């Protein structure tokens, strides 16, 4: 049967939770939003029991899950990562690379270019996090593989223009402004991050078309001085005060403590915050020691107490918390409204990435829907028009 009618749900549309309605799905697409009680001939009926119906979560920054990393570039790895996301209500994600040699990065992009499995979460291009990052803010990225972008070492990007959808670049690199312009002209969304920049350099990148900051408060620069006594703003503050900029936030109460999130929210609002998991291969795994990346970029990471760390650096390596749990945390522990939490987990990342066929409950959009209770527990997930949970 090609028709599915989800009845008795409160759809989350355009940032608001509406009154009880029904959603008609045909061939994997939303074809009508009906008044509660309206019937449709020859449709399978699914009763949402008064719960919220929101578009599937969207994660624009994630490295892995269920024991696998994007850089492995195998069918097993991508299936596992996609399964991890779908199991946690994320129906679209942007697989994110770790800094590696250009040949290793090419290998990953080659694989992403050709791999597709319609039964697990959708991929939306890819996110190059590196190699154009600052060695002084490398985080979990291997410093010896970082590069200052120029025409030669960035030319491979244009070979994968159809699969690279976003990129992180440090504003203090001499080629940052140039690369930002090139990426924007080629339809690639640019995010500033992993930097030790000052406001003058950041202005150049923002004015060149960068539209976000990568995982705010994690490897983002703070006020500092250079050669003179003059104090300059860093990327953290520039991202907070520039209305053009969307801030990625890892809202797990670790990378960004809940009280800090309250401040960010007051300054940016839900429309300029995109929740991201920055999830590692160890997301969804038991506590223990594992590896991040592969080949030259392989590093030991430790999972304990709900977070991943780099033992050698005494720092967080990335998150193991899916976006669904971040949204719940914000509602339960920070006092954020359900509508604002869902906006940050769905609408804002969709808008940032210029997604026009998903990210809301609208006619013509993909039928990827989470049925949520008032605590944002995932009751059911509809993916591509089929009930998968």
QUIMO-V719300 format. One record per backbone hydrogen bond with DSSP energy under -0.5 kcal/mol. NH is the residue of the N-H (numbers start at 0). CO is the residue of the C=O. E is the energy in kcal/mol with one decimal. If there is no record, write none. Layout:
nh-><NH/NH>
co-><CO/CO>
e-><E/E>
//
This chain:
nh-><3/4/5/5/6/6/8/9/10/10/11/12/12/15/17/17/20/21/22/23/24/25/26/28/29/30/30/31/33/33/35/37/42/43/45/47/47/49/50/51/52/53/53/55/56/57/58/59/61/62/63/64/65/66/67/67/69/71/72/77/78/79/80/81/82/83/84/85/86/87/87/88/89/90/90/91/92/93/94/94/95/96/104/105/106/107/108/109/110/111/112/113/113/114/119/120/121/123/124/126/127/127/128/128/129/129/132/133/136/137/140/144/145/146/148/153/154/156/157/157/158/158/159/159/160/162/163/164/164/165/166/167/168/169/172/175/178/179/180/181/182/183/184/185/185/186/187/188/188/190/191/192/194/198/200/201/202/203/204/205/206/207/208/209/210/211/212/213/215/217/223/225/231/235/237/238/239/240/241/242/244/245/246/247/247/248/250/251/252/255/260/261/262/263/264/265/266/267/268/271/272/273/274/274/275/277/278/279/282/284/287/289/291/296/297/298/300/301/302/303/303/306/307/308/309/310/312/313/314/316/317/318/321/324/325/326/327/328/329/330/331/332/333/333/334/335/340/341/342/343/344/345/346/347/349/350/351/352/353/354/360/361/363/364/365/366/367/368/368/369/370/371/371/372/375/378/378/379/381/382/382/384/385/387/387/388>
co-><24/43/3/22/4/45/20/50/8/18/52/10/15/12/10/15/8/33/5/31/3/28/1/25/364/23/28/23/21/31/19/34/39/2/4/6/45/7/47/371/9/51/369/367/88/344/91/57/93/278/278/67/282/280/64/280/62/68/69/73/74/75/76/77/78/79/80/81/82/83/84/85/84/56/88/56/121/58/92/124/61/126/100/101/102/103/104/105/106/107/108/109/110/110/116/81/90/92/122/94/125/165/96/126/127/167/130/193/133/134/137/141/142/130/146/149/151/153/153/154/154/155/155/156/157/159/159/125/162/125/188/127/190/131/169/172/174/175/176/177/178/179/180/181/182/183/182/164/186/166/211/168/218/232/197/197/198/199/200/201/202/203/205/204/189/189/245/191/247/214/231/229/223/220/233/234/235/236/237/240/241/210/271/212/245/273/248/249/255/249/256/257/258/259/260/261/262/263/264/268/269/246/272/343/248/60/60/318/279/281/302/300/298/293/294/291/289/308/287/301/306/303/317/301/314/308/309/309/309/307/307/277/319/321/321/322/323/324/325/326/327/328/328/329/329/329/336/337/338/339/340/341/341/342/345/346/347/348/350/349/11/359/29/361/356/27/365/366/381/53/379/51/369/376/372/370/376/370/368/380/385/366/382/380/385/380>
e-><-2.6/-3.4/-0.6/-2.9/-0.8/-2.6/-2.1/-2.8/-0.8/-0.6/-2.7/-0.9/-2.9/-1.6/-3.0/-0.7/-2.9/-2.4/-2.7/-3.0/-2.8/-2.7/-1.6/-1.2/-2.9/-2.7/-0.5/-1.3/-2.8/-0.5/-0.9/-2.0/-1.0/-2.4/-2.8/-3.4/-0.7/-3.0/-2.0/-2.8/-1.8/-0.6/-2.6/-2.1/-2.2/-2.1/-2.1/-0.6/-1.0/-2.7/-1.2/-1.8/-3.1/-3.1/-1.3/-0.6/-2.6/-1.9/-1.6/-2.4/-2.5/-2.2/-2.5/-2.5/-2.5/-2.5/-2.0/-2.4/-2.8/-0.8/-0.9/-1.8/-2.8/-1.5/-0.7/-1.5/-2.6/-2.5/-0.7/-0.6/-2.7/-2.6/-2.5/-2.9/-2.0/-1.8/-2.5/-2.9/-1.9/-2.6/-2.1/-0.9/-0.9/-2.3/-1.3/-0.9/-2.8/-2.2/-0.5/-2.7/-0.5/-2.3/-0.6/-1.1/-1.1/-0.7/-1.6/-2.8/-1.9/-0.8/-2.2/-1.7/-1.6/-3.0/-0.6/-1.3/-0.7/-1.5/-0.5/-0.7/-0.6/-0.8/-0.6/-1.5/-1.0/-2.1/-2.2/-2.2/-0.8/-1.9/-2.0/-2.7/-2.5/-2.2/-1.5/-1.8/-2.7/-2.4/-2.0/-2.1/-2.7/-2.7/-2.4/-1.0/-0.6/-1.8/-2.9/-2.5/-0.5/-3.0/-2.8/-1.4/-1.3/-1.1/-0.8/-2.2/-3.0/-1.3/-1.6/-2.8/-3.0/-1.1/-1.3/-2.0/-2.4/-0.9/-2.0/-2.9/-2.4/-1.8/-1.9/-0.5/-3.2/-2.6/-2.3/-2.6/-1.3/-1.8/-1.5/-0.7/-1.7/-2.5/-2.8/-2.4/-0.6/-2.2/-1.1/-1.8/-1.0/-0.7/-2.2/-1.6/-1.0/-2.1/-3.0/-1.8/-1.7/-2.7/-1.6/-1.5/-1.2/-2.3/-0.5/-2.2/-2.1/-2.8/-0.5/-1.9/-1.9/-2.2/-1.8/-3.1/-3.4/-1.7/-1.5/-2.1/-2.3/-2.7/-3.1/-0.6/-2.2/-1.1/-1.0/-2.6/-3.1/-0.8/-1.2/-1.7/-1.0/-2.1/-0.9/-1.4/-0.5/-0.8/-1.5/-2.7/-1.6/-2.4/-2.3/-1.8/-2.8/-3.0/-0.6/-0.9/-0.7/-2.2/-2.5/-2.6/-2.0/-2.2/-1.4/-1.4/-0.7/-2.9/-1.8/-2.5/-2.7/-2.0/-1.4/-2.9/-0.7/-1.1/-3.4/-2.1/-2.9/-2.2/-1.8/-0.6/-2.7/-3.5/-3.0/-2.8/-0.6/-1.9/-2.0/-3.0/-0.8/-1.5/-3.7/-0.5/-3.1/-2.4/-1.8/-2.7/-0.7/-1.2>
//
